[in-house]
Amino acid sequence: MFAKSFADVNIGEPLVYVNSLVNVGVAVNQDSFSRLYHIGTGTAWTIQLRKAPKVIFE
């Protein structure tokens, strides 16, 4: 979920946000995104964003 702040999501939920350096960040509210999703850090990492398919509930 894209959020303006950590307060926009429940504890333990992942979010995508714009940080204080105006960079896109990924996090888990009050937890470690890198530990939960088994990822590291570095300049070679990329994030690919795409529009989710439209879901129609009947």
Distance bins in CASP14 RR format, pairs under 12 A and 6 or more apart:
PFRMAT RR
TARGET T0000
AUTHOR 0000-0000-0000
RMODE 2
METHOD distances of the structure
MODEL  1
1 8 1 0 0 1 0 0 0 0 0 0 0
1 9 1 0 0 1 0 0 0 0 0 0 0
1 10 0 0 0 0 0 1 0 0 0 0 0
1 12 0 0 0 0 0 1 0 0 0 0 0
1 13 1 0 0 1 0 0 0 0 0 0 0
1 14 1 0 0 1 0 0 0 0 0 0 0
1 15 1 0 1 0 0 0 0 0 0 0 0
1 16 1 0 0 1 0 0 0 0 0 0 0
1 17 0 0 0 0 1 0 0 0 0 0 0
1 26 0 0 0 0 0 1 0 0 0 0 0
1 27 0 0 0 0 0 1 0 0 0 0 0
1 28 0 0 0 0 0 1 0 0 0 0 0
1 29 0 0 0 0 0 1 0 0 0 0 0
1 52 0 0 0 0 0 1 0 0 0 0 0
2 8 0 0 0 0 1 0 0 0 0 0 0
2 9 0 0 0 0 1 0 0 0 0 0 0
2 14 0 0 0 0 0 1 0 0 0 0 0
2 15 1 0 0 1 0 0 0 0 0 0 0
2 16 1 0 1 0 0 0 0 0 0 0 0
2 17 1 0 0 1 0 0 0 0 0 0 0
2 18 0 0 0 0 1 0 0 0 0 0 0
2 24 0 0 0 0 1 0 0 0 0 0 0
2 25 0 0 0 0 0 1 0 0 0 0 0
2 26 0 0 0 0 0 1 0 0 0 0 0
2 27 0 0 0 0 0 1 0 0 0 0 0
2 49 0 0 0 0 1 0 0 0 0 0 0
2 51 0 0 0 0 0 1 0 0 0 0 0
2 52 0 0 0 0 0 1 0 0 0 0 0
3 9 1 0 1 0 0 0 0 0 0 0 0
3 10 0 0 0 0 0 1 0 0 0 0 0
3 13 0 0 0 0 1 0 0 0 0 0 0
3 14 0 0 0 0 1 0 0 0 0 0 0
3 15 1 0 1 0 0 0 0 0 0 0 0
3 16 1 0 0 1 0 0 0 0 0 0 0
3 17 1 0 1 0 0 0 0 0 0 0 0
3 18 0 0 0 0 1 0 0 0 0 0 0
3 19 0 0 0 0 0 1 0 0 0 0 0
3 24 0 0 0 0 0 1 0 0 0 0 0
3 25 0 0 0 0 0 1 0 0 0 0 0
3 26 0 0 0 0 0 1 0 0 0 0 0
3 27 0 0 0 0 1 0 0 0 0 0 0
3 28 0 0 0 0 0 1 0 0 0 0 0
3 29 0 0 0 0 1 0 0 0 0 0 0
4 15 0 0 0 0 1 0 0 0 0 0 0
4 16 0 0 0 0 0 1 0 0 0 0 0
4 17 1 0 0 1 0 0 0 0 0 0 0
4 18 0 0 0 0 1 0 0 0 0 0 0
4 19 0 0 0 0 0 1 0 0 0 0 0
5 15 0 0 0 0 1 0 0 0 0 0 0
5 17 1 0 0 1 0 0 0 0 0 0 0
5 18 0 0 0 0 0 1 0 0 0 0 0
5 19 0 0 0 0 0 1 0 0 0 0 0
5 20 0 0 0 0 0 1 0 0 0 0 0
5 27 0 0 0 0 0 1 0 0 0 0 0
5 29 0 0 0 0 1 0 0 0 0 0 0
6 12 0 0 0 0 0 1 0 0 0 0 0
6 13 0 0 0 0 1 0 0 0 0 0 0
6 14 0 0 0 0 0 1 0 0 0 0 0
6 15 1 0 0 1 0 0 0 0 0 0 0
6 16 0 0 0 0 0 1 0 0 0 0 0
6 17 1 0 0 1 0 0 0 0 0 0 0
6 19 0 0 0 0 0 1 0 0 0 0 0
6 25 0 0 0 0 0 1 0 0 0 0 0
6 27 1 0 0 1 0 0 0 0 0 0 0
6 28 0 0 0 0 1 0 0 0 0 0 0
6 29 1 0 1 0 0 0 0 0 0 0 0
6 30 1 0 0 1 0 0 0 0 0 0 0
6 31 0 0 0 0 0 1 0 0 0 0 0
6 33 0 0 0 0 0 1 0 0 0 0 0
7 13 0 0 0 0 0 1 0 0 0 0 0
7 15 0 0 0 0 0 1 0 0 0 0 0
7 17 0 0 0 0 0 1 0 0 0 0 0
7 29 0 0 0 0 1 0 0 0 0 0 0
7 30 0 0 0 0 0 1 0 0 0 0 0
8 14 0 0 0 0 0 1 0 0 0 0 0
8 15 1 0 0 1 0 0 0 0 0 0 0
8 16 0 0 0 0 0 1 0 0 0 0 0
8 17 0 0 0 0 1 0 0 0 0 0 0
8 27 0 0 0 0 0 1 0 0 0 0 0
8 29 0 0 0 0 1 0 0 0 0 0 0
9 15 1 0 1 0 0 0 0 0 0 0 0
9 16 0 0 0 0 0 1 0 0 0 0 0
9 17 0 0 0 0 1 0 0 0 0 0 0
9 26 0 0 0 0 0 1 0 0 0 0 0
9 27 0 0 0 0 1 0 0 0 0 0 0
9 28 0 0 0 0 1 0 0 0 0 0 0
9 29 1 0 1 0 0 0 0 0 0 0 0
9 30 0 0 0 0 1 0 0 0 0 0 0
9 31 0 0 0 0 0 1 0 0 0 0 0
10 28 0 0 0 0 0 1 0 0 0 0 0
10 29 1 0 0 1 0 0 0 0 0 0 0
10 30 0 0 0 0 1 0 0 0 0 0 0
10 31 0 0 0 0 0 1 0 0 0 0 0
11 27 0 0 0 0 0 1 0 0 0 0 0
11 28 0 0 0 0 1 0 0 0 0 0 0
11 29 1 0 1 0 0 0 0 0 0 0 0
11 30 1 0 1 0 0 0 0 0 0 0 0
11 31 1 0 0 1 0 0 0 0 0 0 0
12 27 0 0 0 0 1 0 0 0 0 0 0
12 28 1 0 1 0 0 0 0 0 0 0 0
12 29 1 0 1 0 0 0 0 0 0 0 0
12 30 1 0 0 1 0 0 0 0 0 0 0
12 31 1 0 1 0 0 0 0 0 0 0 0
12 32 0 0 0 0 0 1 0 0 0 0 0
12 33 0 0 0 0 0 1 0 0 0 0 0
12 36 0 0 0 0 1 0 0 0 0 0 0
13 26 0 0 0 0 0 1 0 0 0 0 0
13 27 0 0 0 0 1 0 0 0 0 0 0
13 28 1 0 0 1 0 0 0 0 0 0 0
13 29 1 0 1 0 0 0 0 0 0 0 0
13 30 0 0 0 0 1 0 0 0 0 0 0
13 31 0 0 0 0 1 0 0 0 0 0 0
13 33 0 0 0 0 0 1 0 0 0 0 0
13 36 0 0 0 0 0 1 0 0 0 0 0
14 25 0 0 0 0 0 1 0 0 0 0 0
14 26 1 0 0 1 0 0 0 0 0 0 0
14 27 1 0 0 1 0 0 0 0 0 0 0
14 28 1 0 1 0 0 0 0 0 0 0 0
14 29 1 0 0 1 0 0 0 0 0 0 0
14 30 0 0 0 0 0 1 0 0 0 0 0
14 31 0 0 0 0 1 0 0 0 0 0 0
14 32 0 0 0 0 0 1 0 0 0 0 0
14 33 1 0 0 1 0 0 0 0 0 0 0
14 34 0 0 0 0 0 1 0 0 0 0 0
14 36 1 0 0 1 0 0 0 0 0 0 0
14 37 0 0 0 0 1 0 0 0 0 0 0
14 39 0 0 0 0 0 1 0 0 0 0 0
15 24 0 0 0 0 0 1 0 0 0 0 0
15 25 0 0 0 0 1 0 0 0 0 0 0
15 26 1 0 0 1 0 0 0 0 0 0 0
15 27 1 0 1 0 0 0 0 0 0 0 0
15 28 1 0 0 1 0 0 0 0 0 0 0
15 29 1 0 0 1 0 0 0 0 0 0 0
15 30 0 0 0 0 0 1 0 0 0 0 0
15 31 0 0 0 0 0 1 0 0 0 0 0
15 33 0 0 0 0 1 0 0 0 0 0 0
16 23 0 0 0 0 0 1 0 0 0 0 0
16 24 1 0 0 1 0 0 0 0 0 0 0
16 25 1 0 0 1 0 0 0 0 0 0 0
16 26 1 0 1 0 0 0 0 0 0 0 0
16 27 0 0 0 0 1 0 0 0 0 0 0
16 28 0 0 0 0 0 1 0 0 0 0 0
16 33 0 0 0 0 0 1 0 0 0 0 0
16 47 0 0 0 0 1 0 0 0 0 0 0
16 48 0 0 0 0 0 1 0 0 0 0 0
16 49 1 0 0 1 0 0 0 0 0 0 0
17 23 0 0 0 0 1 0 0 0 0 0 0
17 24 1 0 0 1 0 0 0 0 0 0 0
17 25 1 0 1 0 0 0 0 0 0 0 0
17 26 0 0 0 0 1 0 0 0 0 0 0
17 27 1 0 0 1 0 0 0 0 0 0 0
17 28 0 0 0 0 0 1 0 0 0 0 0
17 29 0 0 0 0 0 1 0 0 0 0 0
17 33 0 0 0 0 0 1 0 0 0 0 0
18 24 1 0 0 1 0 0 0 0 0 0 0
18 25 1 0 0 1 0 0 0 0 0 0 0
18 26 0 0 0 0 0 1 0 0 0 0 0
18 27 0 0 0 0 0 1 0 0 0 0 0
19 25 1 0 1 0 0 0 0 0 0 0 0
19 26 0 0 0 0 0 1 0 0 0 0 0
19 27 0 0 0 0 1 0 0 0 0 0 0
23 47 0 0 0 0 0 1 0 0 0 0 0
24 45 0 0 0 0 0 1 0 0 0 0 0
24 46 0 0 0 0 0 1 0 0 0 0 0
24 47 1 0 0 1 0 0 0 0 0 0 0
24 48 0 0 0 0 0 1 0 0 0 0 0
24 49 0 0 0 0 1 0 0 0 0 0 0
25 33 0 0 0 0 1 0 0 0 0 0 0
25 34 0 0 0 0 0 1 0 0 0 0 0
25 41 0 0 0 0 0 1 0 0 0 0 0
25 45 0 0 0 0 0 1 0 0 0 0 0
25 47 0 0 0 0 1 0 0 0 0 0 0
25 49 0 0 0 0 0 1 0 0 0 0 0
26 32 0 0 0 0 0 1 0 0 0 0 0
26 33 1 0 1 0 0 0 0 0 0 0 0
26 34 0 0 0 0 1 0 0 0 0 0 0
26 36 0 0 0 0 0 1 0 0 0 0 0
26 37 0 0 0 0 1 0 0 0 0 0 0
26 39 0 0 0 0 1 0 0 0 0 0 0
26 40 0 0 0 0 0 1 0 0 0 0 0
26 41 0 0 0 0 0 1 0 0 0 0 0
26 45 0 0 0 0 0 1 0 0 0 0 0
26 46 0 0 0 0 0 1 0 0 0 0 0
26 47 1 0 0 1 0 0 0 0 0 0 0
26 48 0 0 0 0 0 1 0 0 0 0 0
26 49 0 0 0 0 0 1 0 0 0 0 0
27 33 1 0 1 0 0 0 0 0 0 0 0
27 34 0 0 0 0 1 0 0 0 0 0 0
27 35 0 0 0 0 0 1 0 0 0 0 0
27 36 0 0 0 0 0 1 0 0 0 0 0
27 37 0 0 0 0 0 1 0 0 0 0 0
28 34 0 0 0 0 1 0 0 0 0 0 0
28 35 0 0 0 0 1 0 0 0 0 0 0
28 36 1 0 1 0 0 0 0 0 0 0 0
28 37 0 0 0 0 1 0 0 0 0 0 0
28 39 0 0 0 0 0 1 0 0 0 0 0
29 36 0 0 0 0 0 1 0 0 0 0 0
30 36 0 0 0 0 0 1 0 0 0 0 0
31 37 0 0 0 0 0 1 0 0 0 0 0
32 38 0 0 0 0 0 1 0 0 0 0 0
32 39 0 0 0 0 0 1 0 0 0 0 0
32 40 0 0 0 0 0 1 0 0 0 0 0
32 41 0 0 0 0 0 1 0 0 0 0 0
33 39 1 0 0 1 0 0 0 0 0 0 0
33 40 0 0 0 0 1 0 0 0 0 0 0
33 41 0 0 0 0 0 1 0 0 0 0 0
33 47 0 0 0 0 0 1 0 0 0 0 0
34 40 1 0 1 0 0 0 0 0 0 0 0
34 41 1 0 0 1 0 0 0 0 0 0 0
34 42 0 0 0 0 0 1 0 0 0 0 0
34 45 0 0 0 0 0 1 0 0 0 0 0
37 45 0 0 0 0 0 1 0 0 0 0 0
37 47 0 0 0 0 0 1 0 0 0 0 0
39 45 1 0 0 1 0 0 0 0 0 0 0
39 46 0 0 0 0 0 1 0 0 0 0 0
39 47 0 0 0 0 0 1 0 0 0 0 0
END
